């Protein structure tokens, strides 16, 4: 089984993903059938299914990158709609 990585419980691993213009890094390990991952100071617990832990964590990182991009885009859109100087001036008139 060359190339297949044996997942040992308690072994701490690093994973870095570049996606959607972002670079995210996770530190993770498998314990009691669960994947414990730390990303940007936040902890995540994922079920250890049939998928290798590295692939599950990669999916988590890609999802976080996509979600972060969506939130930034949404904030940019809302910034144009929220009251600003123009609307404040119209209230004075």
Backbone bond lengths (Angstrom), bond angles and torsions (degrees), N, CA, C in turn:
res aa  C-N    CA-C-N  psi(-1)  N-CA   C-N-CA  omega(-1)  CA-C   N-CA-C  phi
1 X - - - 1.453 - - 1.523 110.09 -
2 X 1.291 114.71 60.65 1.458 120.49 -179.28 1.518 110.12 -68.17
3 X 1.332 115.80 139.67 1.455 120.80 178.26 1.516 113.67 84.91
4 X 1.323 117.46 -11.49 1.464 119.64 179.43 1.520 108.65 -89.96
5 X 1.304 116.07 125.51 1.456 120.83 -177.31 1.525 109.46 -89.27
6 X 1.301 116.01 126.74 1.458 120.64 177.77 1.523 107.69 -82.30
7 X 1.330 116.39 125.80 1.456 120.47 -179.34 1.522 109.41 -90.10
8 X 1.303 115.01 116.54 1.447 120.61 177.41 1.516 108.44 -101.53
9 X 1.320 116.09 138.71 1.457 119.47 177.65 1.517 109.76 -67.03
10 X 1.325 115.28 141.41 1.450 121.54 175.81 1.517 115.33 83.50
11 X 1.329 118.88 -5.04 1.465 121.18 178.24 1.528 108.14 -83.21
12 X 1.328 116.58 120.26 1.466 121.87 -177.76 1.523 108.89 -83.13
13 X 1.333 115.47 132.21 1.466 121.32 -178.35 1.531 109.48 -129.84
14 X 1.328 114.79 155.40 1.469 122.64 175.22 1.515 108.48 -110.27
15 X 1.328 115.46 146.36 1.459 120.80 175.42 1.520 107.80 -144.08
16 X 1.327 117.07 131.66 1.458 121.89 177.88 1.523 108.56 -122.08
17 X 1.339 115.99 136.94 1.458 122.12 -178.81 1.521 108.77 -130.34
18 X 1.332 116.91 132.31 1.464 123.06 170.30 1.518 106.92 -102.74
19 X 1.344 116.18 119.00 1.462 120.25 -177.93 1.522 108.81 -152.47
20 X 1.319 116.18 135.37 1.470 123.01 176.32 1.532 111.58 53.10
21 X 1.328 115.89 40.81 1.455 119.77 177.41 1.518 114.67 76.47
22 X 1.305 117.54 9.47 1.456 121.62 -179.70 1.520 109.89 -121.85
23 X 1.301 115.13 150.37 1.464 120.92 173.71 1.527 106.73 -117.35
24 X 1.318 115.32 117.12 1.460 120.96 178.67 1.517 109.20 -117.00
25 X 1.320 115.09 144.61 1.456 120.77 -179.62 1.519 108.98 -128.28
26 X 1.315 115.59 141.26 1.461 121.99 177.50 1.517 109.46 -127.73
27 X 1.303 114.76 146.62 1.457 123.02 168.62 1.518 104.26 -113.82
28 X 1.330 117.35 128.29 1.461 119.26 -174.72 1.522 111.72 -146.26
29 X 1.324 114.54 162.18 1.458 121.56 173.45 1.520 108.47 -153.76
30 X 1.308 116.18 161.49 1.463 122.60 178.72 1.519 107.68 -104.82
31 X 1.338 115.11 132.78 1.459 120.36 179.33 1.522 109.32 -149.56
32 X 1.312 116.67 127.57 1.467 123.11 178.06 1.528 112.26 52.18
33 X 1.309 116.71 41.78 1.457 121.12 176.61 1.517 114.69 76.13
34 X 1.326 117.41 12.18 1.460 121.36 178.00 1.523 109.40 -127.33
35 X 1.322 114.92 150.98 1.462 121.09 176.74 1.523 107.06 -99.71
36 X 1.301 116.23 123.42 1.463 122.34 176.59 1.526 106.42 -103.31
37 X 1.330 117.35 121.29 1.467 120.99 -177.45 1.523 110.32 -129.04
38 X 1.319 115.65 143.69 1.461 121.89 175.77 1.522 107.95 -120.51
39 X 1.342 115.34 122.85 1.464 122.45 -179.39 1.523 107.63 -131.08
40 X 1.317 117.14 121.63 1.472 122.10 178.66 1.524 112.34 50.15
41 X 1.306 116.94 41.98 1.463 120.64 177.30 1.517 115.35 80.77
42 X 1.312 117.76 -1.82 1.471 121.46 178.55 1.521 109.20 -106.77
43 X 1.312 115.65 144.20 1.458 121.24 -178.81 1.518 110.62 -102.11
44 X 1.316 116.05 140.07 1.463 122.98 178.78 1.522 108.19 -129.93
45 X 1.320 115.86 142.55 1.460 121.64 175.95 1.521 107.46 -120.41
46 X 1.326 115.70 123.25 1.461 121.77 -178.67 1.519 109.12 -119.07
47 X 1.318 117.62 144.86 1.468 118.86 174.94 1.523 110.09 -70.01
48 X 1.296 116.26 141.14 1.471 120.87 176.89 1.512 107.07 -90.23
49 X 1.317 116.25 101.64 1.460 121.24 179.29 1.511 110.63 -96.99
50 X 1.318 115.77 -145.61 1.463 121.51 179.35 1.526 112.28 -76.50
51 X 1.323 116.44 -20.47 1.461 121.75 -177.84 1.534 109.75 -75.93
52 X 1.322 117.91 141.86 1.466 119.68 175.13 1.532 110.84 -59.23
53 X 1.310 116.69 147.15 1.462 121.57 -177.60 1.525 111.61 -57.36
54 X 1.329 117.63 -39.54 1.469 120.53 -179.37 1.525 110.99 -61.01
55 X 1.325 117.21 -39.79 1.469 120.36 179.22 1.528 111.03 -69.10
56 X 1.316 117.35 -38.56 1.467 120.75 178.08 1.527 110.40 -64.04
57 X 1.319 117.00 -43.40 1.467 120.86 179.37 1.526 109.93 -68.56
58 X 1.326 118.18 -38.22 1.469 121.36 176.28 1.529 109.81 -59.87
59 X 1.317 117.33 -42.84 1.464 121.24 176.81 1.520 111.84 -62.23
60 X 1.329 116.52 -40.04 1.466 120.77 176.51 1.524 110.29 -61.09
61 X 1.326 117.64 -46.83 1.463 121.22 -179.00 1.524 111.97 -63.54
62 X 1.315 117.10 -41.82 1.467 120.50 178.15 1.522 110.07 -64.11
63 X 1.315 117.30 -41.71 1.466 121.05 177.22 1.517 111.70 -62.42
64 X 1.327 117.35 -41.99 1.462 120.80 178.17 1.526 111.09 -65.36
65 X 1.328 117.59 -38.85 1.469 120.93 177.99 1.525 110.38 -64.71
66 X 1.328 116.97 -44.74 1.467 120.70 178.55 1.523 110.93 -63.08
67 X 1.330 116.64 -42.57 1.459 121.18 -179.35 1.526 110.75 -65.52
68 X 1.334 116.74 -40.69 1.462 120.46 177.93 1.515 111.81 -63.37
69 X 1.325 117.18 -41.08 1.462 121.19 177.42 1.515 111.83 -64.62
70 X 1.328 116.26 -41.01 1.464 120.60 178.45 1.525 110.51 -64.05
71 X 1.324 117.35 -42.09 1.466 120.88 -179.69 1.522 111.54 -65.92
72 X 1.352 116.93 -39.68 1.467 119.43 177.82 1.524 110.90 -64.72
73 X 1.331 116.48 -41.99 1.463 120.52 179.01 1.528 110.57 -63.95
74 X 1.319 116.19 -42.83 1.461 120.87 179.73 1.532 110.51 -64.60
75 X 1.331 117.66 -40.75 1.461 121.05 178.74 1.521 110.79 -63.68
76 X 1.326 116.68 -38.06 1.457 120.96 178.77 1.531 110.67 -64.56
77 X 1.317 116.05 -41.96 1.470 120.36 178.74 1.522 110.28 -64.40
78 X 1.349 116.26 -46.17 1.461 119.74 -178.89 1.520 111.67 -66.30
79 X 1.317 118.19 -31.30 1.465 120.49 179.45 1.526 110.43 -60.92
80 X 1.322 117.47 -32.31 1.459 121.15 177.48 1.519 113.32 -74.07
81 X 1.332 117.08 -23.47 1.458 120.78 -177.22 1.525 113.46 -96.87
82 X 1.301 117.22 -23.21 1.461 119.69 -177.89 1.519 110.49 -71.24
83 X 1.325 116.30 153.56 1.466 119.76 -179.03 1.523 111.08 -56.25
84 X 1.312 114.40 133.23 1.464 120.73 178.75 1.511 109.10 -133.61
85 X 1.300 116.33 -158.59 1.459 120.74 -178.17 1.517 111.98 -61.89
86 X 1.336 117.97 -41.70 1.465 120.26 -177.92 1.523 110.91 -61.75
87 X 1.321 116.46 -45.59 1.458 118.90 -178.31 1.522 110.58 -70.26
88 X 1.333 117.47 -36.62 1.458 120.15 177.43 1.526 110.24 -61.56
89 X 1.331 118.14 -38.75 1.455 121.69 178.90 1.519 110.87 -67.98
90 X 1.330 118.21 -35.56 1.460 119.98 -179.99 1.526 110.93 -68.67
91 X 1.306 117.77 -27.15 1.465 120.56 177.59 1.523 110.84 -70.01
92 X 1.333 116.02 -29.95 1.459 120.39 -178.78 1.519 110.46 -72.67
93 X 1.316 117.94 -33.75 1.471 121.56 -174.83 1.476 113.25 -65.80
